[in-house]
Amino acid sequence: MLEHYFAILKREKLSNNLISKRVAVEVGNLSSLPQEKLWQLHKEGMEIYRKFQRKRAYPESSQVSLFDLKLELAHRILENCHFCERRCGANRKGGELGVCGVGSTSFYSTEFLHMGEEPELIPSHTIFFSGCTFKCCYCQNWDIAIHPKAGRRVNPHYLAGVITLSHLQGSRNVNFVGGNPDPHLWTILQIIKDVSINIPMIWNSNMYTSREALELLDGIIDLYLGDFRYGNDQCAEKYSQVKNYFSLVSRNFKIAYEQADVILRHLVLPGHLECCTKPIMEWVSQNIPKVYFNLMFQYYPCYRASLYPEINRRLTFEEREKALEMAKKYNIGIR
């Protein structure tokens, strides 16, 4: 479990982004090419990337790399935004805001060595970006999730330097979170472009990510730290205001499972064991049975949870016990 992640920590492998930076793309000026051609080059570049990754044979850095190509594609998507599955199509480069409220400039509220993540991850250099693609009524980070300009304007080169310094101070990884990192994908790639140290990159997301965004993250991210919140679409729309939740998020976990290491977090909601916890465990057992499954009991009502009496309370002892029994039934190796 988490074999790739630990291999990077042991210096047995390069982090994925360092490999992508070494895969040459045979092209002149990326900005002059149509988007369809860029995606074709991306497909070809990823085939080369996988060969290098399997053989652990890493070429010298190239002038125009697969990483550069991914960055160019991310800039193109910014003109018709579909980094997440809301697919609002906002021209963020032209001054429009996405449904998430994020424009052409990214902001982050804070960054620090986080000691509250999973044991394998700490100390984790966590960067909290402002804005989110969800509108969860019980959001614990609502102060930055609903304020896309909270905190500081991102300076990619500066944050890349901070990441390097933090690594010298003991960080085991870089953890991009929020809010949610998805609207900031292009900014995060700009940050990673200036990071030259061999350190795992973590995508800490609600996993409502678009397929195109996941293709860009393939070969960049070493570990997905993803939330699987709801076992049906009705609960997702009621509490987080998103549609087609289960099919999209389950699809994305399967994609992530094929790309990199995955930690799946499931926050148990009061009164939602049968409608949410059970279907998620059943799906996991059938589709990604060896995933690192973090069953979380720390829900507490905050933000606007009081508007929904059924979740305006903590979990009972009986609910915790039942969730553990479900995990045993579906052979879920919880952590």
Secondary structure, DSSP 8 states (H G I E B T S, - for coil): --HHHHHHHTTSS--HHHHHTTSB---S-GGGS-HHHHHHHHHHHHHHHHHHHHHT------SSBHHHHHHHHHHHHTTS--SBTT-----TTTT---TT---SS-EEEEEEEE-SS-TTT-SEEEEEES--S---TT-TTHHHHS-TT-SEE--HHHHHHHHHHHHHTT--EEEEESS-SGGGHHHHHHHHHT--S---EEEEE-S-B-HHHHHHHTTT-SEEEEE---SSHHHHHHHH--SSHHHHHHHHHHHHHHHSEEEEEEE--TT-IIIIIHHHHHHHHHH-TTSEEEEE------TTGGGSGGGSS---HHHHHHHHHHHHHTT--B-
